[in-house]
């Protein structure tokens, strides 16, 4: 594998890394919570969120092992901004979506804002908007 090359989500190496990396993030969160600190997990968790609260009340809770308050921050952008960023990034794993029609077809399978987010205590952050305002909004949410 070339240095710096990203693995596609269908790559067996990526699939083999995903679960252990999520387990490690939850274990680190557990250690922080047990030490009386806050824990912030920076990971999409979209598939897990679509499983419903069962993942977070079952799998995550089992690993963390202590009560915790879950707050989700969904970062998104309008589809034209996502497309522009993707094309600008020029990542080979996105080659199949470099045409607008293919990109829109992909969005039919994966919505930008999954409706399941409404089942969780969350905020939505539009990353195409002012960063300072987004940071303020996020900090206010986390402080509640």
C-alpha positions as CSV (number, residue, x, y, z in Angstrom):
1,X,0.0,0.0,0.0
2,X,1.3,3.5,-0.9
3,X,2.1,5.9,1.9
4,X,-0.8,8.2,2.5
5,X,-3.3,6.2,0.4
6,X,-6.7,5.8,2.0
7,X,-8.6,2.6,2.2
8,X,-12.0,2.3,0.6
9,X,-14.9,1.2,2.9
10,X,-15.2,-2.1,1.0
11,X,-11.5,-2.9,1.5
12,X,-11.0,-6.0,3.7
13,X,-8.3,-4.2,5.6
14,X,-10.6,-1.3,6.4
15,X,-13.3,-3.7,7.5
16,X,-10.9,-5.5,9.7
17,X,-9.8,-2.2,11.3
18,X,-13.2,-0.6,11.8
19,X,-14.6,-2.7,14.7
20,X,-11.3,-2.7,16.7
21,X,-10.9,1.0,16.3
22,X,-14.5,1.7,17.5
23,X,-13.9,-0.6,20.4
24,X,-10.7,1.2,21.3
25,X,-12.5,4.6,21.1
26,X,-15.2,3.3,23.5
27,X,-12.5,1.9,25.8
28,X,-10.7,5.2,25.9
29,X,-14.0,6.9,26.6
30,X,-14.6,4.5,29.5
31,X,-11.2,5.2,31.0
32,X,-11.9,9.0,30.8
33,X,-15.4,8.7,32.3
34,X,-14.1,6.5,35.1
35,X,-11.4,9.1,35.8
36,X,-14.1,11.8,36.2
37,X,-13.4,13.4,32.8
38,X,-15.5,13.9,29.8
39,X,-15.1,11.8,26.7
40,X,-15.5,12.9,23.1
41,X,-15.5,10.3,20.4
42,X,-14.7,11.6,16.9
43,X,-16.2,9.0,14.6
44,X,-19.1,8.9,12.2
45,X,-21.2,6.2,13.9
46,X,-23.8,6.6,11.2
47,X,-24.3,2.8,10.8
48,X,-24.5,2.4,14.5
49,X,-27.0,5.3,14.8
50,X,-29.2,3.6,12.2
51,X,-29.2,0.5,14.4
52,X,-31.1,2.6,16.9
53,X,-30.4,3.2,20.5
54,X,-29.7,-0.5,20.9
55,X,-26.1,-0.1,19.9
56,X,-25.4,2.7,22.3
57,X,-27.5,1.2,25.1
58,X,-26.1,-2.3,24.5
59,X,-22.7,-2.5,22.8
60,X,-21.3,0.9,23.8
61,X,-22.8,0.7,27.3
62,X,-21.3,-2.8,27.8
63,X,-17.8,-1.5,26.9
64,X,-18.0,1.7,28.8
65,X,-19.5,0.0,31.8
66,X,-20.6,3.1,33.6
67,X,-23.6,5.4,33.1
68,X,-22.9,8.2,30.6
69,X,-24.8,10.9,28.8
70,X,-24.8,10.6,25.1
71,X,-24.8,13.8,23.0
72,X,-24.4,13.6,19.2
73,X,-23.0,16.3,17.0
74,X,-24.0,15.7,13.4
75,X,-21.7,17.7,11.0
76,X,-23.1,18.1,7.5
77,X,-23.1,20.4,4.5
78,X,-25.5,21.0,1.6
79,X,-25.0,18.5,-1.2
80,X,-23.5,21.0,-3.6
81,X,-20.9,21.9,-1.0
82,X,-20.1,18.2,-0.3
83,X,-19.8,17.6,-4.1
84,X,-17.4,20.6,-4.5
85,X,-15.3,19.4,-1.5
86,X,-15.2,15.8,-2.8
87,X,-14.1,16.9,-6.3
88,X,-11.5,19.2,-4.8
89,X,-10.1,16.5,-2.6
90,X,-9.7,14.2,-5.7
91,X,-9.6,11.0,-3.7
92,X,-9.5,7.9,-6.0
93,X,-12.1,6.1,-3.8
94,X,-14.6,8.7,-4.8
95,X,-13.9,8.4,-8.6
96,X,-17.3,6.8,-9.2
97,X,-19.1,9.9,-7.9
98,X,-17.2,12.6,-9.7
99,X,-20.2,13.1,-12.0
100,X,-23.1,15.0,-10.4
101,X,-25.7,12.4,-11.5
102,X,-23.7,9.6,-9.9
103,X,-23.2,11.7,-6.8
104,X,-27.0,12.3,-6.5
105,X,-27.7,8.6,-7.0
106,X,-25.3,7.8,-4.2
107,X,-27.2,10.3,-2.0
108,X,-30.4,8.4,-2.6
109,X,-28.8,5.5,-0.7
110,X,-27.2,7.6,2.1
111,X,-29.0,10.7,3.1
112,X,-26.9,13.7,4.2
113,X,-28.9,14.0,7.5
114,X,-30.1,10.5,8.5
115,X,-33.6,10.7,10.0
116,X,-32.5,8.4,12.8
117,X,-30.5,11.3,14.4
118,X,-33.8,12.6,15.8
119,X,-33.8,9.6,18.2
120,X,-30.8,11.0,20.0
121,X,-29.9,14.1,22.0
122,X,-28.1,16.0,19.2
123,X,-27.3,19.2,17.3
124,X,-26.8,19.6,13.6
125,X,-23.8,21.7,12.5
126,X,-23.7,22.9,8.9
127,X,-20.0,23.0,8.2
128,X,-20.5,25.4,5.3
129,X,-21.5,28.1,7.8
130,X,-19.3,30.3,10.0
131,X,-16.8,28.3,12.0
132,X,-16.9,30.6,15.1
133,X,-20.7,30.4,15.3
134,X,-20.6,26.6,14.9
135,X,-18.0,26.3,17.7
136,X,-20.1,28.5,20.0
137,X,-23.2,26.4,19.2
138,X,-21.4,23.2,19.8
139,X,-19.9,24.3,23.1
140,X,-23.3,25.6,24.3
141,X,-24.8,22.2,23.5
142,X,-22.0,20.3,25.3
143,X,-22.3,22.5,28.4
144,X,-26.1,21.9,28.8
